Amino acid sequence: MTTKGNEKRATKGEKVKLAITDANEQMRRVQEAVAHRAYAIFESRGSGSWHELQDWGQAENELVRPLNCGRTTVGDRLWIGTDAGTFERGTIEIWVAPRKITICGKPRADKDVQRIGPRSGKERIFRVLDLCLDVDPSSATAKLHGPSLEILVRKAQTKPREEARAAAA
């Protein structure tokens, strides 16, 4: 994982941490969080067996969702706008890969997620966006405007068709 040296700051001092993280690493981190939550659910049921798939499904449902957002291209850039109000202030991290963006952070206390049993308070929720085009993760920037989050990332350079054909030959 590569983290951009400068964290982006919102007008109200909120931080948005951007990190270049490949899609496999993003998936590994999300699955690790789901596994921890599934185990907590398992323990809250009295450690009874035969509910592993239910526990896992519940944990995924609590922690992971697709990112609901608006998207548009502006020249050679992709603009993504979404609501960041689900996340506790100052906990937002954005992981950018060539074809995947994951936003994670602690859920806001007033945006209660389904709960069974005790929670550690350290758990993060994840909003995942699979992209249909390659982007340059190192070009990503993010801005918070109140509850709105804007992500701007440059499309990856593509080879002209002639170069691609010559390379394939």
C-alpha positions in Angstrom: 0.0 0.0 0.0 1.2 3.5 -0.8 -0.2 6.4 1.1 -0.2 9.9 -0.4 2.0 12.0 1.8 -0.4 14.9 2.1 -3.8 14.3 3.6 -6.5 16.4 1.9 -8.3 18.7 4.3 -11.9 19.9 4.0 -12.9 23.4 4.7 -14.0 22.5 8.2 -10.7 20.8 9.0 -11.9 17.2 8.3 -9.3 14.9 7.0 -9.6 12.6 4.0 -6.9 10.0 3.8 -6.1 8.8 0.3 -4.1 5.6 -0.3 -3.1 3.7 -3.4 -4.0 0.2 -2.7 -4.5 -2.6 -5.2 -7.9 -4.3 -5.6 -6.7 -7.5 -4.0 -5.4 -5.7 -0.9 -8.7 -3.8 -0.7 -10.6 -7.1 -0.8 -8.3 -8.7 1.8 -8.9 -5.8 4.3 -12.7 -5.9 3.8 -12.8 -9.7 4.2 -10.7 -9.4 7.4 -13.1 -6.9 8.9 -16.1 -9.1 7.9 -14.4 -12.2 9.5 -13.8 -10.3 12.8 -17.5 -9.2 12.8 -18.7 -12.7 11.9 -16.7 -14.1 14.8 -18.3 -11.5 17.2 -21.7 -12.5 16.0 -20.8 -16.2 16.5 -19.7 -15.4 20.1 -22.9 -13.4 20.8 -24.9 -16.5 19.8 -23.1 -18.5 22.5 -20.5 -20.0 20.1 -23.1 -22.4 18.8 -22.1 -24.1 15.5 -24.0 -24.5 12.3 -24.6 -20.8 11.8 -21.3 -19.9 10.1 -22.8 -18.8 6.8 -25.6 -16.8 8.5 -23.0 -15.1 10.7 -20.8 -14.3 7.7 -23.8 -13.0 5.7 -25.0 -10.8 8.5 -21.5 -9.4 9.0 -21.2 -8.6 5.3 -24.6 -7.0 5.3 -23.6 -4.8 8.3 -20.2 -3.7 7.0 -20.1 -3.8 3.2 -22.3 -2.1 0.6 -21.9 -0.8 -2.9 -21.0 2.9 -3.1 -24.1 4.9 -4.2 -22.7 7.8 -6.1 -22.9 10.0 -9.1 -20.2 9.7 -11.8 -19.3 11.7 -14.8 -16.2 12.3 -17.0 -14.7 15.7 -17.2 -12.1 15.7 -20.0 -9.5 13.1 -19.0 -10.8 12.8 -15.4 -13.5 10.8 -13.7 -15.6 12.7 -11.1 -17.3 10.8 -8.4 -19.7 12.4 -5.9 -21.3 10.7 -2.9 -22.7 11.2 0.5 -20.1 10.9 3.3 -22.7 11.5 6.0 -22.7 7.7 6.9 -19.2 8.1 8.3 -17.9 9.6 11.5 -16.1 12.8 11.0 -12.3 12.4 10.6 -12.3 8.6 10.0 -12.7 8.5 6.2 -10.1 6.7 4.2 -10.3 6.3 0.4 -8.4 3.4 -1.2 -7.8 3.8 -4.9 -6.8 1.0 -7.4 -6.9 1.2 -11.2 -10.4 -0.3 -11.3 -11.7 -0.1 -7.7 -12.4 2.6 -5.1 -13.2 1.7 -1.5 -14.3 4.3 1.1 -14.1 3.2 4.7 -14.5 4.7 8.1 -16.3 4.3 11.4 -20.1 4.6 11.1 -21.7 7.6 12.7 -23.4 6.8 16.0 -26.7 8.3 14.8 -26.6 6.2 11.6 -27.0 3.0 13.5 -26.3 -0.2 11.6 -27.9 -3.5 12.4 -26.4 -4.9 15.6 -26.4 -8.2 17.4 -24.2 -8.5 20.4 -21.4 -6.3 21.6 -19.4 -4.3 19.1 -15.8 -3.2 19.6 -16.3 0.3 18.4 -13.3 -0.1 16.2 -15.2 -1.6 13.3 -15.3 0.2 10.1 -17.9 0.2 7.3 -17.0 -0.1 3.6 -18.5 1.4 0.5 -17.1 -0.2 -2.7 -17.2 1.0 -6.3 -15.9 -1.2 -9.1 -15.0 1.0 -12.1 -15.5 0.1 -15.7 -12.4 1.9 -16.8 -8.8 2.2 -15.6 -7.8 5.2 -13.6 -4.4 6.5 -12.4 -4.6 6.1 -8.6 -1.7 8.5 -8.0 -3.8 11.3 -9.5 -6.7 10.9 -7.0 -7.9 13.9 -5.0 -10.8 14.2 -2.6 -12.7 17.1 -1.1 -15.4 17.2 1.6 -18.1 19.7 1.3 -20.2 19.2 4.5 -21.7 15.7 4.1 -20.7 15.5 0.4 -17.5 13.8 -0.8 -16.0 14.5 -4.2 -13.3 12.3 -5.7 -11.5 13.3 -8.8 -9.2 10.8 -10.6 -7.5 10.9 -14.0 -8.3 8.2 -16.5 -5.3 5.9 -17.1 -3.4 6.5 -20.4 -4.4 4.1 -23.1 -2.3 3.1 -26.0 -3.4 4.1 -29.4 -4.9 1.2 -31.4 -1.9 1.1 -33.8 0.6 0.7 -30.9 -1.6 -2.0 -29.3 -1.8 -3.9 -32.6 1.9 -3.7 -33.1 2.6 -4.9 -29.6 0.2 -7.8 -30.1 2.0 -8.9 -33.4 
